[in-house]
Amino acid sequence: MIERNNPAIDVDDLMSRIQQEVAKRGVGFEPTVYGGERMEERGFESIEALINTAQAKAEVRTQWSARFQVFPFNRLAWLQRVLLKGLAYLFKDQRHVNFAMLQALRGVLRINLELGQRVTQLENQARILESRIETLEFRL
């Protein structure tokens, strides 16, 4: 462990070594790009698509599933209506929970997108500051 008040440590030498190592490795603030677009944007689009699918499945059923289009279910339209209304009533509370969760997930997704944009802005500002520091170092 390095002690705070250790006079044997040359801070300037340590900083120059770190800067040289970073320059050797080529470490920077480059965002990960996939197919011409940022990975975060692609991920948010796929998550939004999944949320839309979940919302479509959470709606009240108004039609019988294709699996039940067989005798005797396909002959008794009144039975289909009664069963669908019964299912709608039974799962009413669950639908409210599902819609609340979907709304919360959309909010979190929006916040993450905004945070990603802010991180990108900070990366750009860091690049600008790095270039200013380099120009100042060359002047000295």
C-alpha positions in Angstrom: 0.0 0.0 0.0 1.3 3.5 -0.9 1.4 5.9 2.0 0.1 9.4 1.4 3.1 11.3 2.6 5.9 9.1 1.2 8.6 11.5 -0.1 10.3 8.7 -2.0 7.5 8.6 -4.6 8.0 11.0 -7.5 4.5 11.9 -8.6 5.6 13.5 -11.9 7.6 10.4 -12.9 4.7 8.2 -12.0 2.2 10.3 -14.1 4.5 10.3 -17.1 4.9 6.5 -16.9 1.1 6.1 -16.7 0.6 8.5 -19.7 3.2 6.6 -21.7 1.6 3.2 -20.9 -1.8 4.6 -21.9 -0.4 5.9 -25.2 1.3 2.5 -25.9 -2.0 0.7 -25.4 -4.0 3.1 -27.4 -6.6 3.4 -24.7 -9.1 6.1 -25.3 -12.8 6.9 -25.1 -13.8 5.4 -28.4 -17.4 4.1 -28.2 -18.0 0.6 -29.4 -19.5 0.7 -32.9 -21.5 -2.2 -34.5 -22.5 -1.9 -38.2 -22.2 1.9 -38.3 -24.3 2.5 -35.1 -23.5 2.4 -31.5 -24.1 -0.8 -29.5 -26.2 1.1 -26.9 -28.6 2.5 -29.5 -29.1 -1.0 -31.1 -29.7 -2.5 -27.7 -32.3 0.1 -26.8 -34.2 -0.5 -30.0 -34.3 -4.3 -29.3 -35.4 -3.7 -25.7 -38.2 -1.3 -26.9 -39.3 -4.0 -29.4 -39.5 -6.6 -26.6 -41.5 -4.1 -24.4 -44.0 -3.6 -27.3 -44.4 -7.3 -27.7 -45.0 -7.7 -24.0 -47.6 -5.0 -24.1 -49.4 -6.6 -27.0 -49.5 -9.9 -25.1 -50.7 -8.2 -21.9 -53.9 -6.9 -23.6 -57.2 -8.4 -22.9 -57.9 -11.3 -25.3 -60.7 -10.7 -27.7 -60.1 -13.8 -29.9 -59.7 -17.4 -29.3 -56.2 -18.8 -29.8 -55.6 -20.7 -33.1 -55.0 -23.9 -31.0 -58.6 -23.9 -29.9 -60.1 -23.5 -33.4 -61.2 -27.2 -33.2 -64.4 -28.9 -32.4 -66.3 -28.2 -30.0 -64.8 -24.8 -29.4 -65.2 -23.5 -32.9 -69.0 -24.3 -32.9 -69.9 -22.6 -29.7 -69.3 -18.8 -30.1 -71.1 -18.0 -26.9 -68.8 -20.4 -25.0 -65.8 -18.6 -26.4 -67.1 -15.2 -25.3 -67.9 -16.5 -21.8 -64.5 -18.1 -21.4 -62.7 -15.0 -22.7 -64.6 -12.8 -20.3 -63.9 -15.2 -17.4 -60.2 -15.1 -18.2 -60.2 -11.3 -18.5 -61.8 -11.1 -15.1 -59.5 -13.6 -13.5 -56.3 -12.0 -14.7 -57.5 -8.4 -14.3 -55.1 -7.6 -11.4 -52.2 -9.3 -13.2 -52.8 -7.1 -16.2 -52.6 -4.0 -14.0 -49.3 -5.2 -12.6 -48.0 -6.0 -16.1 -48.8 -2.6 -17.4 -47.2 -0.9 -14.4 -44.1 -2.9 -14.9 -44.0 -2.1 -18.6 -44.4 1.6 -17.8 -41.6 1.4 -15.3 -39.4 -0.4 -17.7 -40.0 2.2 -20.4 -39.0 4.9 -17.9 -35.8 3.1 -17.0 -35.0 2.6 -20.7 -35.5 6.4 -21.3 -33.3 7.2 -18.4 -30.6 4.8 -19.6 -30.7 6.4 -23.1 -30.4 9.9 -21.6 -27.4 8.7 -19.4 -25.8 7.1 -22.5 -26.1 10.5 -24.3 -24.6 12.3 -21.3 -21.7 9.8 -21.2 -21.1 10.5 -24.9 -21.0 14.2 -24.2 -18.6 13.7 -21.4 -16.4 11.5 -23.6 -16.3 14.3 -26.2 -15.4 16.9 -23.5 -12.7 14.6 -22.2 -11.2 14.3 -25.7 -11.2 18.1 -26.1 -9.5 18.5 -22.7 -6.9 15.9 -23.6 -6.1 17.7 -26.8 -5.8 21.0 -24.9 -3.5 19.3 -22.4 -1.4 17.9 -25.2 -1.1 21.3 -26.9 -0.1 22.9 -23.5 2.5 20.2 -22.9 4.0 20.8 -26.3 4.2 24.5 -25.6 6.1 23.9 -22.4 
